[in-house]
Amino acid sequence: MQTAPTVDDDGTALFHRTMPFTERLGFEVLRHSRELVVARIAHDESLCTLGGVLHGGVLMSLADSAAAVCAFLNLPEGAQGTTTVESKTNFLRAVRSGHATASSTPLHAGGRVIVVETEIHDDDGRLVAKVTQSQAVLRS
């Protein structure tokens, strides 16, 4: 029997405080660290296209939010934040029930750009989307 993942309350609060949009969509964070950020969204008919398919924009928002926190947690000394400057998404399958879960890992944490890779899986562990994103490092 598979146990339900535990929600990371501190990570969820971080998402909702820094990106209020994520609270409106109902994102939950399962883990947040420099090495890995995991967040998910539950399938809901109000977030779907025809046929009950979770909207691609919702999946992109999930990936963008998880990657943004991953980049933020990997900021170099003296940096203030990041902003997405490029994002490439490949959609591989639809999500019609359960959750979409995004896992973001840093590929490069530089002084000017942080590159993050995000995979989104469904509840059966099938790859739904793959996202590569570049985040510009912001300094005051």
Phi, psi and chi 1 to 4 in degrees:
 res  aa     phi    psi   chi1   chi2   chi3   chi4
   1 MET       -  133.0  176.3  159.1   76.1      -
   2 GLN   -89.3  133.1 -168.8  175.2   28.4      -
   3 THR   -88.4  149.3   60.5      -      -      -
   4 ALA   -70.1  141.2      -      -      -      -
   5 PRO   -64.3  149.3    6.9   -7.8      -      -
   6 THR   -86.9  134.3  -56.7      -      -      -
   7 VAL   -78.0  133.3  173.9      -      -      -
   8 ASP   -86.1   97.8  174.8  -15.2      -      -
   9 ASP   -61.4  -40.9  -68.3  -31.1      -      -
  10 ASP   -64.3  -41.9  -69.2  -21.3      -      -
  11 GLY   -66.0  -41.5      -      -      -      -
  12 THR   -63.3  -42.9  -59.9      -      -      -
  13 ALA   -62.2  -39.2      -      -      -      -
  14 LEU   -60.6  -47.4  174.1   64.9      -      -
  15 PHE   -57.3  -52.3  -95.3   55.2      -      -
  16 HIS   -66.9  -34.6  -66.3  175.7      -      -
  17 ARG   -72.2  -42.9 -177.6  178.1   66.0 -106.0
  18 THR   -87.9  -21.4   59.4      -      -      -
  19 MET  -139.9   80.4  -61.0  172.9  -74.0      -
  20 PRO   -53.6  -27.2  -25.5   33.8      -      -
  21 PHE   -54.2  -35.5  177.8   67.5      -      -
  22 THR   -68.4  -29.9   64.5      -      -      -
  23 GLU   -70.7  -42.3 -175.7  172.4   15.3      -
  24 ARG   -59.6  -38.3  175.4  169.1  -80.9 -163.2
  25 LEU   -79.7  -17.2  -70.9  176.9      -      -
  26 GLY    90.0   26.3      -      -      -      -
  27 PHE   -65.4  141.3  -69.3  178.5      -      -
  28 GLU  -121.6  141.6  -64.4  177.3  -48.1      -
  29 VAL  -101.8  133.6  176.1      -      -      -
  30 LEU  -100.8  -25.6  -55.2  178.9      -      -
  31 ARG  -162.4  142.1  178.2  175.8  175.0 -171.2
  32 HIS  -144.6  121.5   75.1  -67.4      -      -
  33 SER  -153.7  171.1   69.7      -      -      -
  34 ARG   -59.4  -33.8  -72.0  175.0   53.8   87.8
  35 GLU   -85.2  -27.2  -62.3   80.1   25.7      -
  36 LEU  -159.1  130.3  176.7   65.4      -      -
  37 VAL  -119.6  127.1  173.4      -      -      -
  38 VAL  -123.7  124.2 -179.4      -      -      -
  39 ALA  -137.2  156.4      -      -      -      -
  40 ARG  -143.2  164.0   70.6  179.7 -178.6  175.5
  41 ILE  -136.3  140.4 -173.0  167.7      -      -
  42 ALA   -82.8  141.2      -      -      -      -
  43 HIS   -59.6  134.7 -179.1  -81.9      -      -
  44 ASP  -148.1  133.6 -175.7  -74.0      -      -
  45 GLU   -54.9  -30.5  -72.8  -62.8  -40.2      -
  46 SER   -70.8   -9.8   69.0      -      -      -
  47 LEU  -110.6   17.6  -58.4  173.5      -      -
  48 CYS  -111.5  162.8  -69.7      -      -      -
  49 THR   -98.1 -170.1   60.3      -      -      -
  50 LEU   -56.5  144.1  -67.2  174.4      -      -
  51 GLY    82.2   10.3      -      -      -      -
  52 GLY    72.1   25.6      -      -      -      -
  53 VAL   -92.6  127.7  173.2      -      -      -
  54 LEU   -55.6  127.1 -157.3   55.3      -      -
  55 HIS   -60.6  138.8 -167.7  -74.5      -      -
  56 GLY   -58.1  -34.0      -      -      -      -
  57 GLY   -65.1  -33.1      -      -      -      -
  58 VAL   -67.1  -43.5  170.7      -      -      -
  59 LEU   -64.4  -40.1  -63.9  174.7      -      -
  60 MET   -66.1  -37.5  -68.6  172.1   74.8      -
  61 SER   -64.7  -40.0  -66.4      -      -      -
  62 LEU   -61.4  -47.9  177.5   64.5      -      -
  63 ALA   -64.5  -44.0      -      -      -      -
  64 ASP   -63.0  -40.6 -175.6   56.1      -      -
  65 SER   -68.5  -44.5  -61.2      -      -      -
  66 ALA   -64.2  -41.9      -      -      -      -
  67 ALA   -66.4  -38.1      -      -      -      -
  68 ALA   -62.3  -42.8      -      -      -      -
  69 VAL   -68.3  -39.3  169.7      -      -      -
  70 CYS   -59.6  -46.1 -175.6      -      -      -
  71 ALA   -63.4  -43.8      -      -      -      -
  72 PHE   -58.4  -41.6  176.5   79.0      -      -
  73 LEU   -70.9  -11.8  -65.8  173.0      -      -
  74 ASN  -111.9   17.5  -77.6  -80.7      -      -
  75 LEU   -62.2  141.2  -78.0  173.7      -      -
  76 PRO   -73.0  163.0   24.6  -30.4      -      -
  77 GLU   -52.9  132.8 -175.0   77.5   28.7      -
  78 GLY    87.6   -8.0      -      -      -      -
  79 ALA   -80.6  151.6      -      -      -      -
  80 GLN  -101.1  -26.1  -58.4  -60.4  -48.4      -
  81 GLY   174.2 -168.4      -      -      -      -
  82 THR  -138.5  166.1   68.5      -      -      -
  83 THR  -145.5  142.5 -171.1      -      -      -
  84 THR   -69.5  128.0  -55.2      -      -      -
  85 VAL  -114.0  -16.4  -66.8      -      -      -
  86 GLU  -159.0  140.3 -172.4  -88.3  -23.5      -
  87 SER  -147.4  130.0 -173.7      -      -      -
  88 LYS  -122.2  121.8  164.4   76.4  167.6   83.7
  89 THR  -119.7  131.9  -56.6      -      -      -
  90 ASN  -113.3  117.6  -70.9   97.4      -      -
  91 PHE   -89.9  131.5  -65.6  106.3      -      -
  92 LEU  -116.4  -25.7  -55.0  170.0      -      -
  93 ARG  -161.1  164.6   73.1  175.9   59.3 -109.0
  94 ALA   -90.9  154.5      -      -      -      -
  95 VAL  -111.0  116.0  176.7      -      -      -
  96 ARG  -112.0   -4.3  -68.7 -173.3  169.0   86.3
  97 SER  -166.7  171.4   64.1      -      -      -
  98 GLY    72.1 -136.6      -      -      -      -
  99 HIS  -123.8  155.0  -68.1   87.2      -      -
 100 ALA  -108.1  126.3      -      -      -      -
 101 THR  -120.1  124.0  -57.9      -      -      -
 102 ALA  -101.8  135.1      -      -      -      -
 103 SER  -123.1  118.2  -60.6      -      -      -
 104 SER  -112.9  132.7  -63.5      -      -      -
 105 THR  -131.6  144.3   56.7      -      -      -
 106 PRO   -76.2  133.2   26.8  -31.2      -      -
 107 LEU   -96.5  -32.2  -65.0  179.5      -      -
 108 HIS  -152.5  124.8  171.1   75.1      -      -
 109 ALA  -117.5   86.9      -      -      -      -
 110 GLY   -98.6 -178.2      -      -      -      -
 111 GLY   -77.5  -21.7      -      -      -      -
 112 ARG  -116.7  -31.2  -65.5 -179.8 -176.1 -153.5
 113 VAL  -138.2  139.4  174.3      -      -      -
 114 ILE  -118.5  126.7  -62.4  172.0      -      -
 115 VAL  -106.8  129.3  179.6      -      -      -
 116 VAL  -125.3  139.6  178.8      -      -      -
 117 GLU  -110.2  133.4 -177.8  174.8   74.0      -
 118 THR  -126.9  132.3  -57.4      -      -      -
 119 GLU  -112.9  136.1  -70.3 -171.3   -9.5      -
 120 ILE  -111.4  129.2  -59.2  175.2      -      -
 121 HIS  -121.6  155.8  -69.3   86.5      -      -
 122 ASP   -90.2 -178.7   63.6   15.8      -      -
 123 ASP   -65.9  -17.9  -76.7  -17.0      -      -
 124 ASP   -90.7    4.8  -66.7  -34.5      -      -
 125 GLY    81.8    7.1      -      -      -      -
 126 ARG   -79.5  139.1  -63.3  176.5  -63.2 -170.8
 127 LEU   -69.7  122.2 -174.0   61.0      -      -
 128 VAL   -97.9  -42.4  170.3      -      -      -
 129 ALA  -155.8  153.5      -      -      -      -
 130 LYS  -127.2  130.0 -173.1  124.4  176.6  167.9
 131 VAL  -129.6  131.8 -178.0      -      -      -
 132 THR  -117.1  131.8  -55.2      -      -      -
 133 GLN  -137.4  141.9 -167.1  172.9   83.9      -
 134 SER  -109.3  132.7  -61.3      -      -      -
 135 GLN  -119.0  124.7  -63.1  -97.5  -16.1      -
 136 ALA   -75.9  138.4      -      -      -      -
 137 VAL   -83.5  126.3  173.7      -      -      -
 138 LEU  -100.8  133.4  -57.0  176.1      -      -
 139 ARG  -123.3  154.3  -61.7 -178.6 -176.7  -88.7
 140 SER   -77.2      -   55.4      -      -      -
